[in-house]
C-alpha cells in the first residue's frame, strides 16, 4: 500500500513546479524592487504583482498543467453537485469548497487594486470574478482539460466576492497600521 506522501510525489510534474519556482523568484525580486523604488505605495504594487501571479497559477492548475480528457463533459444544469452530495457523494462538498477557496485571494487582491474606484467596487469584483471563471471554463472545454460547469462559475464568483469583502474589512489596517 502506497503512503499519502508517495501519491503526492507521484503526482508532481517537474514542468509546473519549475514554472512556479521561477514565478516565485520573480515575485520576490519584483517585491524588493518595488519596495526600494516606491516605499509607501509599494504595497499596492506588490498586491498587483501577486494578483497577476495568482491568476497565472490558477490558469496553470485548472487548465494548462492538467492532463487532457477528450471525453470531458459540459454540465449546464444547475445544482447537480448539491443533489449528488445529498445522495451520498461526499467528495463533491470538497470540490464546492475548493472552488470558492481558490477565488478568495482573487477577490482580496482585486480589492487592493480598486482603491481609487469609489462607487460599486463590489460590482467590479463580481465582473472580474465572472470573467476569470468563464475564461477558465471555456479554456477547459477548448483544451479538454476539465468539466465545464455553471456551478463552478457560481462558486468561483462567490469566493471572489468573499475575498473582496475580506479586503474591504481589512484595507484600512493594511494601509494604515497603528
C-alpha angles and dihedrals in degrees: 000000000000120000123236089251091055090051092050093048092048091054095052113104115205095218098060090040090055092046091050091047091053090048091051091051091049090049093052093047092045092049092051090049093048094049091049093048104037107021104182097024091048095091092065091048092047089052089050090051090048091049093053092047094045091051088052091050092050092051089047094051097042102036124001104043097039125102113257122245114195091197095054107144131221115230113199096166118104126239097000090136090058091051091050091044092055089047090061106274096128098173087073091068088060090050092051093049093045092052089056095042091049091062100041092088089049091058092044094049092042088054090056089059097049096061092117095048106090106184129054096356089157089059090057090050089049092050092045091050092049094047093048094045095046089048090055093046093048092049090050089056094044094048096033091237102134147342120296106227129173087208091061089057091050093048093045092051091048089052091049092051091047090052090048090051090051088051093051092050093050106030096100092051092050096050098034109032113184 
